[in-house]
Amino acid sequence: MLNNALPAWKALEHHQQTSPLRTLLDAPNRFGDFSLKIPGLLLDYSRQRVAGDTLALLQNLAKECDVVGWRDRMFAGEKINASENRAVLHTALRRPSNEELFVDGMDVMPGIHDTLDRMKKFTDAVHLGKWKGHTGRPIDTIINIGIGGSDLGPRMVVRALHNYHVKGLTVHFVSNVDGADLYNVLQTANPDTTLFLIASKTFTTLETMANARAAREWAGAHFRDLAAIKQHFVALSTNEKAVREFGISPENMFPFEDWVGGRYSLWSSIGLSIALATGFKVFRQLLEGAHEMDNHFRTAAPEKNAPILLALLGIWNRNFLKSDSLAVLPYSQNLELLPAWLQQADMESNGKHVSRDGETLTHATGPVVFGTSGTNCQHSYFQLIHQGTDIIPCDFIATLKPDHPWPDHHAMLISNMIAQANALATGRDLVASGNDPQRTFDGGRPSTILLLDELDPFNLGQFLALYEHRIFVQGIIWGINSFDQWGVELGKVLAGDLLKILSSPEKSEQNDIVSHIKQSGFR
């Protein structure tokens, strides 16, 4: 049975929340009743189109979908990723070393912390100048080559923690198979002082390995000795055989397990670029913050559980208010890459139309996620969000403490954010608009404000884990597997077939764009 046949789902379909949002906001203690404060983070959902009975019905849905049971199975290491017969244990990467966690009869915690210890030693060696390049010079440039989860998460965190960067070390990220991405970075790099991190779970990803081979050729041409790459290339992977074949010693390989999904892997050795950019102590604080949110998710009552609440509000907007999109709007320039990370985390996880049991769904699943930093977004697409024909819920994200020395700037930033949220909620009627219909705002457009105390490593880790768990809860309620991504695979297969045709000197028999490209002097 699909979850939209459950009694709680049917009750929500018949539930009528008719009070205008501006009326809901006028209720006594609206903010107190519709906000949640946990250490380091405030979740203000008072501008959502919900009342107390709405939330009660949503909590009933979570109960009927057994969200708590699925949560406990995930943390226990059960193989809830059924299509790939894998556990889902990115949360284990943030657990302390004194805990045990068994998968297939083996305690996985010693292996996790052995890798963390190796990451610390390596990071310290680079920072102290003990790890030197082939010519004996210390490393001053890190280039992370990866794509998807091996790029978006680390890139976003390194950008977010800009104020924690180690002086004298520059970290770059290369992801696109377009050679211009790598070429542009290499223009300012010195082979003698550059270290490449090749981040690929399988070490077979087409884009990553094409860039890795090009980087190896670049380094080899400089040193005139491919053996020199030992001091300039490190692998972040699960595939030791492929790493060896590439020419990287297993001593320079930092592994992680197949129960770490790519888009959930920044907490693993894939996060080595974070540790190198900021120092291992900062990386450890990031993990500790995520673990704190894991504990909150595991122990807090559902009605006071931040991931569950955030997920249920999203379910209400997506399935019952029929919103197709979600705007994620960090009013923090250092969080400007958060929407890109969340696009993959959310849309690759919950962009499914088939249930865990293989049934075609008859209800909507993941929304389209987009966003940019505020206040830039206000001068871009906010016209559509305010007065367009679609209602687009918004997540506004900000920090109490600024990341810079100009408090006046921060006051302007926060006032803009709150003003936008209020305008979306309350609108402006025809009278207030001077009887000009084009100046009216319907209002009733929902938003949530997520306010971090400050953008430090601990709070950032906690905040990112909040979104990870929100995605998980929504996947359970939609009855889908949030941890596979078969939709990505077909394009990869077809691209491989087309590459063979485009690379062949023979004339293409196809009368389509491929033939046109080959006949137009391609390559």
Secondary structure, DSSP 4 states (H G I P E B T S, - for coil): --GGGSHHHHHHHH----S-HHHHHTSTTHHHHTEEEETTEEEE-TTSS--HHHHHHHHHHHHHTTHHHHHHHHHHT---BGGGTB---GGGGGS-TT---EETTEE-HHHHHHHHHHHHHHHHHHHTT-SB-TTSPBP-EEEEE--GGGTHHHHHHHHHTGGGPPTT-EEEEE--SSHHHHHHHHTT--GGGEEEEEE-SSS--HHHHHHHHHHHHHHHHHHT-GGGGGGTEEEE-S-HHHHHHHT--GGGEE---TTS-GGG-TTTGGGHHHHHHH-HHHHHHHHHHHHHHHHHHHHS-GGG-HHHHHHHHHHIIIIIS---EEEEEES-GGGTTHHHHHHIIIIIHH--SB-TTSPBPSS--PPEEE---TTGGGGTTHHHHHHSSS---EEEEEESS-SSS-HHHHHHHHHHHHHHHHHHHH-B-TTTTTT-GGG-B-----EEEEEES---HHHHHHHHHHHHHHHHHHHHHHT--TT--GGGHHHHHHHHHHHHHHH-SSPP---SHHHHHHHTT--
